[in-house]
Amino acid sequence: MEHLPLFISIEQRPCLIVGGGAVAARKARLLLSRGARLTVVAPELCPELEQQLPEFEWLQARFEAAHLNKHFLVVAATGSKEVNAQVYLLANQRGILVNKADDSKRSAVIFPSVVERFPLQLALSTGGKAPWLARLLRARLDALLPSHWGALAEVAGRLRERVKNSFGSCDERRRFWARAQDDSTLNAYLQHGNLAAAEKWLQQEVQQPSTGEVILVGAGPGDPDLLTVKALNELQKADVVLYDQLVSDEILALIRPEAERISVGKKAGNHSVPQDQINQLLVDHALQGKRVVRLKGGDPFMFGRGAEELQTLVEAGIRYQVVPGITAAAGATAYAGIPLTHRDHAQSAVFITGHCKKDGEEPDWASLASGRQTLVIYMGLMRSAHIQQRLIAHGLNAATPVALIERGTTAQQKVVRGTLDELSLLAVRVESPALMVIGSVASLADSLAWFKAGTNEQEILIERAG
């Protein structure tokens, strides 16, 4: 990087802008907002600058070297390249910080894009190479950061020493603030600007014993861009993350670097860590006062046994939260161009697991075989022949369109399509994790498929026997 990021106080410091146009007006507005003692040198002022008078001193003249005397920062913002170059050269010779507007290579100082939640400030810069990208990032961050976080930073500053004295380690202090930031009561005080009540609430919380917490987080179907904002926030605050094999490496890379990662290996047909041991790990780490994230592919309540894990936490008296995720039924089908419902094809969608408990009851095949609905079957590859046979036996047309979606929403996505009587043949062409879609809507992928997944073909056609 050519520039070192710094935050510099210019309050009551003498600053100079050379130029009186629109660019100069933008710079003036920014410098004045930070309390600068501003002087503008220009023969004329644009209407926007005139409106800011008398907040600054106007020298109605052409630039001369003497104008630089005793100034801390200078901005060259005239419409003349020659004058701007002269300002830069003379200021540089005098050791004065100088910004040459729209010329980062000739600037000792550049003005970044800023996201503000005072006293919180985030500054973004591409070194002048792609200012549009900095503006785009600024807009995204501005939408993501809660409006009350500035108030939170203000109150946190007032209590910084008290929190430091109450908690002996950085980890304990981080956990305290992570827990506080989640609290709905505190957030309500901050959102309504009631800083006194927020400070009182925090003072009371400091006196409470530190307790652990488990956050059940849905990682979505695979594409890291489909992770929710809240899920990302929790990954950044975790002390420990227990994750399944279905969670992609790209999502795991978003976990706070200092957090402990524990693979519990759950995948269809392969549980390397038994469920009761996973439950115990959650309890043990939470009882140590840690913030534990249980990270599951898709949505934790959609065939993810999330409720079973929460029941264990309830019995142990451990606090918990649930962060929903986009389930594979919604994500993978959307990326494959298959709508779950369509008024010409299906008025309902039924989600089924193909992997039941041992000695579990069979589903109501007669109900599932009824028409004008979409069947979405999770973990059904190993039972594809059985599913095919039972649905046809209960009256579902053997020519019903089907689709199998492997690694949906990822660069490795693969979609195999055919008909119900070919289901067992289709199943050998894909690998787990894969989603099974049965119903008329599967035929719409021919016209609605939009996602191009890496170098894989997006569709594989299976010829019918005979």
C-alpha positions in Angstrom: 0.0 0.0 0.0 1.2 3.5 -0.8 -0.6 5.1 2.1 -0.6 4.3 5.8 -4.1 4.3 7.3 -4.3 6.9 10.1 -6.9 8.7 12.0 -5.7 12.3 12.5 -7.4 15.0 14.6 -7.8 18.3 12.7 -10.0 20.0 15.3 -8.9 23.7 15.5 -6.0 23.1 13.2 -5.5 25.5 10.2 -6.4 23.8 6.9 -6.4 25.3 3.4 -8.4 24.5 0.3 -7.2 25.9 -3.0 -10.2 26.0 -5.3 -13.8 27.1 -5.2 -15.7 24.4 -7.2 -17.8 21.4 -6.4 -14.8 19.2 -5.4 -13.6 21.9 -3.0 -17.1 22.1 -1.6 -17.1 18.4 -0.7 -13.7 18.7 0.9 -14.8 21.8 2.8 -17.9 20.1 4.2 -15.8 17.2 5.4 -13.1 19.3 7.1 -15.6 21.6 8.7 -17.5 18.6 10.1 -14.3 17.7 12.0 -13.7 21.1 13.4 -11.0 22.4 11.2 -10.1 26.2 11.0 -10.6 26.4 7.3 -9.5 28.9 4.7 -10.5 28.7 1.1 -8.4 30.5 -1.6 -10.3 31.0 -4.9 -11.3 33.9 -7.2 -15.0 32.7 -7.0 -17.0 30.2 -5.0 -19.6 27.7 -6.3 -23.1 28.1 -4.8 -22.6 25.2 -2.3 -19.5 26.8 -0.9 -21.2 30.2 -0.7 -23.9 28.5 1.4 -21.2 27.4 3.9 -20.0 30.9 4.6 -19.1 32.2 7.1 -18.0 28.8 8.5 -14.6 29.4 6.8 -12.4 32.3 5.8 -12.6 33.1 2.1 -9.5 34.7 0.4 -10.8 35.9 -2.9 -7.6 35.6 -4.8 -5.5 33.4 -7.0 -3.2 31.0 -5.3 0.2 32.2 -4.1 2.9 30.4 -2.2 2.4 32.6 0.8 -1.1 31.2 1.3 0.5 27.9 2.5 2.1 29.5 5.5 1.2 28.0 8.9 -1.2 25.5 7.6 -1.4 21.9 8.8 -3.2 20.4 5.8 -3.7 21.6 2.2 -6.1 20.4 -0.4 -5.5 21.3 -4.1 -8.9 21.3 -5.7 -8.8 23.7 -8.6 -9.9 23.0 -12.2 -6.3 23.6 -13.3 -3.8 20.7 -13.4 -1.0 23.3 -13.4 -2.2 25.1 -10.3 -2.9 21.8 -8.5 0.7 20.6 -9.4 2.1 23.8 -8.1 0.2 23.5 -4.8 1.4 20.0 -4.4 5.0 20.8 -5.1 5.2 23.8 -2.8 3.3 22.1 0.1 5.5 19.0 -0.2 8.7 21.1 -0.1 7.4 22.7 3.2 6.5 19.4 4.8 2.8 20.2 4.8 0.3 17.4 4.4 -1.2 17.8 1.0 -4.1 16.2 -0.9 -4.3 16.7 -4.6 -7.9 16.0 -5.5 -8.4 13.0 -7.9 -4.7 12.3 -7.9 -3.7 9.8 -5.2 -0.2 9.4 -6.6 0.5 13.1 -6.0 -1.1 13.1 -2.5 0.5 12.6 0.9 -3.1 12.4 2.2 -6.1 10.8 0.6 -9.7 11.0 1.8 -11.3 7.6 2.3 -14.9 6.5 2.1 -16.2 6.6 5.7 -19.0 4.7 7.4 -19.9 6.6 10.6 -21.7 5.6 13.8 -20.0 8.2 16.0 -17.7 7.6 17.8 -17.4 4.5 15.6 -15.8 5.2 12.2 -14.8 2.8 9.4 -12.5 4.2 6.7 -12.2 2.5 3.3 -9.7 3.2 0.5 -8.5 1.5 -2.7 -5.5 3.9 -2.9 -7.3 5.8 -5.6 -7.3 2.8 -8.0 -11.0 2.0 -7.8 -13.0 4.6 -5.9 -16.3 3.1 -7.1 -15.4 -0.1 -5.2 -14.7 1.8 -2.0 -18.1 3.5 -2.4 -19.8 0.1 -3.0 -18.2 -1.3 0.2 -19.2 1.7 2.1 -22.8 1.3 1.1 -22.8 -2.3 2.1 -21.2 -1.7 5.5 -23.6 1.2 6.0 -26.5 -1.1 5.5 -25.0 -3.8 7.8 -24.0 -1.8 10.8 -26.8 -1.2 13.3 -27.6 2.5 13.7 -27.3 2.3 17.5 -23.7 0.9 17.5 -22.3 4.4 17.9 -24.3 4.8 21.1 -23.0 1.4 22.2 -19.4 2.5 21.6 -20.1 5.7 23.6 -21.5 3.8 26.6 -18.8 1.2 26.4 -16.2 3.9 26.6 -17.7 5.2 29.9 -17.5 1.7 31.4 -14.3 0.6 29.9 -12.2 0.8 33.2 -15.0 -0.8 35.2 -15.3 -3.7 32.9 -11.5 -4.1 32.7 -11.3 -4.3 36.5 -14.2 -6.7 36.8 -12.9 -9.3 34.3 -9.4 -10.5 34.5 -8.8 -11.5 30.9 -9.4 -10.2 27.4 -11.5 -13.3 26.6 -13.8 -12.7 29.6 -14.2 -9.0 28.6 -14.9 -10.0 25.0 -17.5 -12.5 26.1 -19.2 -9.9 28.3 -19.5 -7.4 25.5 -20.7 -10.1 23.0 -23.4 -11.1 25.5 -24.4 -7.5 26.1 -24.5 -6.6 22.5 -27.1 -9.4 21.9 -29.4 -8.3 24.7 -32.7 -6.9 23.6 -33.2 -4.7 26.6 -29.8 -3.0 26.1 -30.5 -2.6 22.4 -33.9 -1.0 23.0 -32.3 1.6 25.4 -29.6 2.4 22.8 -32.0 2.6 19.9 -34.1 5.1 21.7 -31.1 7.2 22.8 -31.5 6.4 26.5 -27.8 6.2 27.3 -28.3 6.6 31.0 -30.5 3.5 31.2 -28.1 1.6 29.0 -25.2 2.5 31.3 -27.2 1.5 34.4 -28.1 -1.9 32.8 -24.5 -2.6 31.9 -23.3 -1.7 35.4 -25.7 -4.3 36.8 -24.6 -6.9 34.3 -20.9 -6.4 35.2 -21.8 -7.7 38.6 -23.4 -10.9 37.3 -21.3 -14.1 37.1 -20.0 -14.9 33.7 -22.1 -17.7 32.0 -21.6 -19.6 28.8 -24.0 -19.7 25.9 -24.7 -21.8 22.9 -25.8 -20.3 19.6 -27.3 -22.8 17.1 -26.4 -21.4 13.7 -27.6 -22.4 10.2 -24.8 -22.1 7.6 -27.1 -22.2 4.6 -26.8 -24.6 1.6 -23.2 -23.9 0.7 -22.7 -20.6 -1.0 -21.0 -18.4 1.6 -22.8 -15.3 0.2 -26.1 -17.0 1.4 -24.9 -16.9 5.1 -27.1 -14.5 7.1 -25.6 -11.3 8.6 -26.5 -12.6 12.1 -24.8 -15.9 11.4 -21.6 -14.1 10.3 -21.7 -12.0 13.4 -21.9 -15.1 15.6 -18.9 -16.7 13.8 -16.9 -13.6 14.6 -17.8 -13.7 18.3 -17.4 -17.4 19.0 -14.9 -19.0 21.5 -15.7 -22.5 20.2 -17.3 -23.7 16.9 -18.6 -27.2 16.5 -19.3 -27.8 12.8 -20.5 -30.5 10.5 -18.9 -31.9 7.3 -21.6 -30.2 5.3 -20.2 -26.7 6.2 -18.0 -25.4 3.4 -14.4 -24.3 3.8 -15.3 -20.8 2.6 -17.7 -20.5 5.5 -15.3 -22.0 8.0 -12.8 -19.3 6.9 -15.1 -16.7 8.3 -14.8 -18.0 11.9 -12.8 -15.8 14.3 -9.2 -16.9 13.9 -8.7 -17.3 17.7 -11.8 -19.6 18.1 -11.3 -23.3 18.7 -12.8 -25.4 15.9 -14.1 -28.9 16.5 -15.3 -31.1 13.6 -18.1 -33.3 14.7 -18.3 -34.9 11.3 -22.0 -35.3 10.9 -23.0 -36.2 7.3 -25.7 -38.5 5.8 -24.7 -42.0 6.7 -21.6 -41.0 8.6 -21.6 -39.7 12.1 -17.9 -39.7 13.2 -19.0 -38.2 16.6 -22.1 -39.7 18.1 -25.0 -37.3 18.8 -24.8 -37.8 22.6 -21.1 -36.8 22.5 -21.9 -33.7 20.5 -24.6 -32.8 23.1 -22.0 -33.2 25.9 -19.4 -31.1 24.1 -21.9 -28.3 23.9 -22.7 -28.5 27.6 -19.1 -28.9 28.7 -17.8 -25.8 26.8 -20.7 -23.7 27.8 -20.2 -24.6 31.5 -16.7 -23.2 31.1 -18.2 -19.8 30.4 -17.5 -19.9 26.7 -19.6 -18.7 23.8 -20.2 -21.8 21.7 -21.5 -21.8 18.1 -23.0 -25.0 16.9 -22.7 -24.6 13.1 -24.9 -26.7 10.9 -25.4 -26.9 7.1 -28.7 -25.5 5.9 -31.2 -24.7 8.6 -30.6 -26.2 12.1 -34.3 -27.1 12.5 -34.7 -28.7 9.1 -33.7 -32.4 9.6 -30.6 -31.1 11.5 -31.4 -32.5 14.9 -31.1 -29.0 16.3 -34.1 -29.4 18.5 -32.5 -32.4 20.2 -29.4 -30.5 21.0 -31.4 -27.6 22.4 -33.4 -30.1 24.7 -30.0 -31.1 26.2 -29.1 -27.5 26.8 -32.5 -26.9 28.5 -32.0 -29.8 30.8 -28.5 -28.4 31.7 -29.8 -24.9 32.3 -27.6 -23.4 29.6 -28.6 -20.2 27.7 -29.0 -20.6 23.9 -30.1 -18.8 20.8 -31.1 -20.0 17.3 -29.9 -18.3 14.1 -31.9 -19.8 11.1 -30.3 -20.6 7.8 -31.4 -21.0 4.2 -32.3 -24.6 4.0 -31.2 -26.7 1.0 -34.8 -27.1 -0.2 -35.0 -23.3 -0.8 -31.4 -22.7 -1.8 -30.5 -25.6 -4.0 -33.8 -25.6 -5.9 -33.5 -21.9 -6.6 -30.0 -22.3 -8.0 -31.2 -25.2 -10.1 -34.1 -23.2 -11.5 -36.7 -25.3 -9.9 -39.5 -23.4 -8.0 -41.0 -25.3 -5.1 -44.5 -24.2 -6.0 -46.1 -23.0 -9.2 -49.8 -22.5 -9.7 -49.7 -24.6 -12.9 -47.8 -27.4 -11.3 -47.8 -27.6 -7.5 -49.8 -25.9 -4.8 -47.8 -27.3 -1.9 -44.3 -28.6 -1.1 -43.6 -31.4 1.3 -40.2 -31.8 3.0 -39.2 -35.4 3.8 -36.1 -37.1 5.2 -35.0 -40.3 3.6 -32.9 -41.2 6.6 -35.2 -42.1 9.6 -34.4 -43.5 13.0 -33.8 -47.2 13.2 -37.1 -49.1 13.2 -38.8 -45.8 12.4 -42.2 -45.7 10.8 -42.5 -45.5 7.1 -44.0 -42.2 5.7 -47.5 -42.0 4.5 -46.7 -43.0 0.9 -50.3 -42.7 -0.3 -50.4 -39.1 0.8 -47.0 -38.4 -0.7 -48.1 -40.0 -4.0 -51.0 -37.6 -4.5 -50.6 -35.1 -7.4 -50.0 -31.4 -7.6 -47.4 -31.2 -5.0 -43.6 -31.1 -4.8 -41.7 -33.7 -2.8 -38.3 -32.5 -1.5 -36.4 -35.4 0.0 -33.3 -34.9 2.1 -30.7 -37.7 2.5 -32.6 -40.0 0.2 -29.8 -41.3 -2.1 -29.3 -44.6 -0.4 -33.0 -45.3 -0.4 -33.7 -44.1 -3.9 -34.9 -47.5 -5.2 -37.2 -47.9 -2.2 -38.6 -44.4 -2.7 -39.2 -45.0 -6.4 -40.9 -48.3 -5.8 -43.2 -47.1 -3.0 -44.3 -43.9 -4.8 -45.2 -45.7 -8.0 -46.9 -48.5 -6.1 -49.1 -45.9 -4.4 -50.2 -44.3 -7.7 -47.7 -41.6 -8.6 -47.1 -41.5 -12.3 -43.8 -43.2 -13.3 -43.2 -40.3 -15.8 -43.3 -37.7 -13.0 -40.2 -35.4 -13.5 -37.5 -35.7 -10.9 -34.2 -33.9 -10.2 -31.2 -34.6 -8.0 -29.1 -31.7 -7.0 -25.6 -32.4 -5.7 -23.8 -29.7 -3.7 -26.4 -27.1 -4.5 -25.5 -23.4 -4.6 -21.7 -24.2 -4.8 -19.2 -24.1 -7.6 -19.5 -27.9 -7.6 -23.3 -28.0 -8.1 -24.5 -30.7 -10.4 -28.1 -31.3 -11.5 -29.3 -34.6 -12.8 -32.8 -34.8 -14.2 -35.1 -37.5 -15.4 -38.3 -39.3 -14.4 -39.5 -41.2 -11.4 -39.1 -44.6 -13.0 -35.4 -43.7 -13.5 -34.8 -42.4 -10.0 -32.5 -45.3 -8.9 -30.4 -44.9 -12.1 -30.1 -41.1 -11.5 -29.0 -41.7 -7.9 -25.8 -43.4 -8.9 -24.8 -40.4 -10.9 -24.5 -38.0 -7.9 -22.8 -38.1 -4.5 -23.9 -36.9 -1.1 -24.8 -34.2 -0.1 -27.7 -34.3 -2.7 -31.3 -33.2 -2.6 -34.1 -35.1 -4.3 -36.9 -33.2 -6.0 -40.0 -35.1 -7.3 -42.8 -33.3 -9.0 -43.9 -31.5 -12.2 -41.9 -28.4 -11.1 -38.6 -30.3 -11.8 -39.3 -29.9 -15.5 -39.1 -26.2 -15.3 -35.4 -26.3 -14.8 -35.1 -26.8 -18.6 -36.1 -23.1 -19.1 -35.4 -21.5 -15.7 -31.9 -22.8 -14.9 -29.5 -19.8 -14.5 -26.6 -20.8 -12.3 -23.5 -22.0 -14.1 -21.5 -24.1 -11.7 -17.8 -24.2 -12.4 -16.9 -26.6 -15.3 -19.6 -29.1 -14.4 -22.5 -29.6 -16.8 -25.6 -28.1 -15.3 -27.8 -30.9 -16.6 -27.3 -34.6 -17.4 -30.0 -36.3 -19.4 -30.7 -40.0 -18.7 -32.1 -41.9 -21.7 -35.1 -44.0 -20.9 -34.9 -47.7 -21.2 -36.6 -49.0 -24.4 
